[in-house]
C-alpha cells in the first residue's frame, strides 16, 4: 500500500498573482476523499509564473470559504519529498 497521494490544481499566468477560487480547492479535497486507503492525502496549488520563470507550490490544509491568492513573491511550502 502506498502511503501518499497528491492532488494538484495547476495554474499559469503572465501576471504577478493568481486567484484560486474556493470551490476549486474544495474539489481537490473531494477528489482526495476517493483515496482513503492512502495514509497521507495532500492538496497542492501549483502556479507557473511565466513572466518570472518561477513555480510556486502551496500546500492547502483545508477547504476555505473564500478565494486564495498566490503571488510571484510567495515561497513554495511543498516539495515532493
Secondary structure as a PSIPRED ss2 file (coil, helix, strand):
# PSIPRED VFORMAT (PSIPRED V4.0)

   1 X C   1.000  0.000  0.000
   2 X C   1.000  0.000  0.000
   3 X C   1.000  0.000  0.000
   4 X E   0.000  0.000  1.000
   5 X E   0.000  0.000  1.000
   6 X E   0.000  0.000  1.000
   7 X E   0.000  0.000  1.000
   8 X E   0.000  0.000  1.000
   9 X E   0.000  0.000  1.000
  10 X E   0.000  0.000  1.000
  11 X E   0.000  0.000  1.000
  12 X E   0.000  0.000  1.000
  13 X E   0.000  0.000  1.000
  14 X C   1.000  0.000  0.000
  15 X C   1.000  0.000  0.000
  16 X C   1.000  0.000  0.000
  17 X E   0.000  0.000  1.000
  18 X E   0.000  0.000  1.000
  19 X E   0.000  0.000  1.000
  20 X E   0.000  0.000  1.000
  21 X C   1.000  0.000  0.000
  22 X H   0.000  1.000  0.000
  23 X H   0.000  1.000  0.000
  24 X H   0.000  1.000  0.000
  25 X H   0.000  1.000  0.000
  26 X H   0.000  1.000  0.000
  27 X H   0.000  1.000  0.000
  28 X H   0.000  1.000  0.000
  29 X H   0.000  1.000  0.000
  30 X H   0.000  1.000  0.000
  31 X H   0.000  1.000  0.000
  32 X H   0.000  1.000  0.000
  33 X H   0.000  1.000  0.000
  34 X H   0.000  1.000  0.000
  35 X H   0.000  1.000  0.000
  36 X C   1.000  0.000  0.000
  37 X C   1.000  0.000  0.000
  38 X C   1.000  0.000  0.000
  39 X C   1.000  0.000  0.000
  40 X E   0.000  0.000  1.000
  41 X E   0.000  0.000  1.000
  42 X E   0.000  0.000  1.000
  43 X E   0.000  0.000  1.000
  44 X E   0.000  0.000  1.000
  45 X E   0.000  0.000  1.000
  46 X E   0.000  0.000  1.000
  47 X E   0.000  0.000  1.000
  48 X E   0.000  0.000  1.000
  49 X E   0.000  0.000  1.000
  50 X C   1.000  0.000  0.000
  51 X C   1.000  0.000  0.000
  52 X C   1.000  0.000  0.000
  53 X C   1.000  0.000  0.000
  54 X E   0.000  0.000  1.000
  55 X E   0.000  0.000  1.000
  56 X E   0.000  0.000  1.000
  57 X E   0.000  0.000  1.000
  58 X E   0.000  0.000  1.000
  59 X E   0.000  0.000  1.000
  60 X E   0.000  0.000  1.000
  61 X C   1.000  0.000  0.000
  62 X C   1.000  0.000  0.000
  63 X C   1.000  0.000  0.000
  64 X C   1.000  0.000  0.000
  65 X C   1.000  0.000  0.000
  66 X C   1.000  0.000  0.000
  67 X C   1.000  0.000  0.000
  68 X E   0.000  0.000  1.000
  69 X E   0.000  0.000  1.000
  70 X E   0.000  0.000  1.000
  71 X E   0.000  0.000  1.000
  72 X C   1.000  0.000  0.000
  73 X C   1.000  0.000  0.000
  74 X C   1.000  0.000  0.000
  75 X C   1.000  0.000  0.000
  76 X C   1.000  0.000  0.000
  77 X C   1.000  0.000  0.000
  78 X C   1.000  0.000  0.000
  79 X C   1.000  0.000  0.000
  80 X C   1.000  0.000  0.000
  81 X C   1.000  0.000  0.000
